[in-house]
Amino acid sequence: MKTELTFFWLATVIYGVSAFLYILSFVFKKEKFIRSGIILTWVGFLIQTLSLFWYWIELGGQVSTLYTYTLISRISGTTWMGVLVFLLAQLFAKSVKPAGLLIMPIILPLLIWAGISGKEIGTISALLTNPWFWVHIGSGGLAFGFVLLAGATALLYLLKEKQEKLPELKVLDNLNYRFVALGFIMLTIMIISGSLWANQVHGRYWGWDPIEVQSLVSWLIYAIWLHLRLTFGWRGRKLAWYSLFALIVIGINLSGV
């Protein structure tokens, strides 16, 4: 097995244990499981970073040598960004720490799916010379991380009645709003940079292909979310359920892409 795959599967296993600990923290209402889950998430993240770094090294350490684009590299990069956003957020806001209850059980099957498929999804060496590609990919990964956090805080809001140790409802509602807003900004940057990239590579800004349509649908869903909150004053449970629904759509779109 290649070294990067060894690191990839090791990170996946550690993420799996972390997800299990987060579930235990909710079932037994023990904060020690959350602390252990966060530690393992950090360990898994560092190993996943090694996996991506080793993949880069094996390609010669140069962008021009990157000739294949596999599902593992695509999903691993996206989930890496998602975990990074979560880990950084929980450093600055303690209320985010329990969000791993949803985040890690979502990250785990995505990585397993990518790992067992081994699917190659194209050659991209010619596309990497365009800086808009990297803006597009980076903003897309950040968008995934923020909307994942929004969905996780929404779930915590809905579970608050069963778990008194969770953060206060108002705190979770505000966190949900902030993460949705940040995710929406990143989705906007992703679509704009993707259009600029497409124009330079394909000679058109928008072609209504499935990937572009899926990105637009995701953007519209969160635009409606923000409109409902800022214009109609929606709060609490209604928007929490909406956030979970939106996250499902993002997951379907990611799978489609």
N, C-alpha and C positions, 0 to 999 in steps of 0.2 A: 504494500500500500504506500502511495506517495506520502511524503512527510506532511504536506498541507492537508491531506485527507485525514491523516492520523490526528492532527490538531483539531480539525473540523469536527470529527466524531467525538473526540474527548470533550470539546466545548459543549457539544450537543448533550452528552450524558450529564455533564455538570449542570447545565441549564435544566435538565429534566429533574435532577435532585432538588434544585432550587425551587422549581415549580411545585414539587411535592411538599416542600417545607412551607411554602406560602399557603397551600391548601390546608395543611395541618394547623397553621396559625389561625385560620378562620374557624376550623372545626373545634379546636380545643381552646381558642381564645388566649393564646400564649404569644406574647411579644418576642420571646426568645427565638421562636421559629422564624419570625420576620428578620431578626438580626442575622441569623444563620443563612437565611435565604439571600440577603443582600451580599453577605460575604462570598457566598458561592457564585452569585451573579457576577461579582467583580472578578473572581478567579476564571469563570467561564469566558467573560469578556476579554480578559488578557490573553487567554489561549486562542480564542477566535481571532484576535488581532494577530497573533503569531501565524495562524493559518493563512490569513490574507497576505501578511508580509512575506511568508514563505512562497506563496503563489507568485508574488511579484518577483522574488529572487530567482525562482526557477525560470521565469520568462526573461531573465537577463537584467532586470531592474530598469528597463526602459519601456516607455509607453509604446514605442514603435514595434516592439516584439510581441505585443499582446494580439494574437491572431485568432483566438477563439473566445467565445462568450458563453459560458455554461450556466445552467440554472443554478448550480451551487454557488458560483461567483456572484450571480445576480442577487439571489436570496440572502446569501451570507453577508453581502455588502449592505443590503437594505436592513436586515435584522441587526447587524452591527451598529448601524446608525440609530435604530430604535432603542437598543439597549443602552447606548451611550447617552441618549437624551434622558432616559429614565434614571440612570445612575447619577448624572449631573444634577437633574432636577431634585432628587431626593437628598442631595448634599445641601441644597439651599432651602428646601421646604420639607420639614419632617412629616408633614401631612401626606406627602407623596409616597413614603416608604411602603405602606400596605398595598400600593397599586400593583406591585408584582403579582398579586393574586390573579389578575387577568393577564398582565403583560407576559409573564414567563410561560403560562400554558398556551399562549398564542405563538410565541417565538419558537417553542419546542416543535410542534408539528410542521411548521414552515421549514425548519431546518431538516427534519427527517424526510419530508417530501422531496426537498431539493437533493438530499444526499442519496436517496435510493433511486431517483430517476436518472441521474447522470446525463441529462439531456443537454445537447449542444444547441444553442439558440442563435447562432450566427457568428459572422466575422465582423470585427469592428475596428481593425487597425487603421483604416482610412478615416474613420470618424473621430478618432481620438486627437487628431491634430486641431480640432475645433474647440476653443475654450468654452463655448456655449454648452457643449456636451457635458463638461464637468460641472458647470453651474446647474444644469438640468438634473444630473444624477444626484448631486449633493443636496439640492433643495428638495428633491423627491424623497430622499432618505430622511431628511429632517421633518418633512411633512408627515411621513409614516410614524416617526417617533412621537410627534406632538399629538396626532389624532389617536394614537394608541394610548397615550397618557390621558387624553380626554375621555376615551371610552372606559379606561380603568377607574378614573375618579368618578365617572357616572355610575359605574357598578358599585363602588364603595358607598355612594350616596343612597342607592337603592337598598343596600345591605345594612345600612346604619341601624335600622330598627332591630336587626337580629344580633348586632355586634356593637355594644355600647362603647368599646374601646376605640372605635374608628373615629377619625376627626369629625368635628362639628359639621352639620349640614351646610351652613352658610359658607364655611371654608371650602368644602368639596364643590359646592355650586360655583364659587368664584374660580377655583382651580380649573374646573371643567370649561368655563368660559375663556379663561386665559389660554389654555392649551388649544382649544378650538380656534381661537383667533390667530395664534401663532401658526397652527397647522394650515389655516386658510391662507395666510401670507406666504407660506412656503409653497403651497399648491399653486398660488398665483405666479410666483417666481418660476416654478417648475414649468408651467404652461407657456409663459412668455419666452423663457430661455429655450424651451423645446421648439417653439415656433421659429425663433431666430436660427437655431441649429439646423432645423429642417430646411429652411430657406437656403442656407449656405451649402448644404449637402445635396438636397434634392431639387432645389430651385422653386420651392413653394413653401409658404408659411403654414398652411393648413390643408390637409387632404382628406379629412373625415375617415381616416383609417381606424380600426378598432381601438388601438392604443390611445389615439387622440380623443376619441369619443368617450372612452372610459375615464380619461383624465378630466374631461369636461364635466361628466356626470358627477364625479367626486367633488369637483370644485363647486358645482351648483348646489349639491346637497349641503355643504357647509355654509355656502352663501345664504341659503334659506334658514339654516340654524341661527346664524348671526342676525338675520332679519327678524326672525321670530322673537329673539331676546331683546334686541335694541329698539325695534319698532312696536312690537305688540306686548313687550314686557313679560314674555314667558320666563319662568324660573323653575327650579326644583325638579320634580319627578318627570314632568313632561319632556323637558330638555335632556334629562338623564337617559330616558328611554330612547330619545331621538339620537343621542350620541352613540348608544350601543347599536342602533340600526345603521347609522352612518358608518360605523367601524366594520360592520358585516359587509357593507357595499364596498368599502376600501379593500377588504380581504378578497372579495370576489374579483375586483378589478386587478389586484396584484396577481392573483392566480392566472387571470386571463392574459395579462401582460407577459 
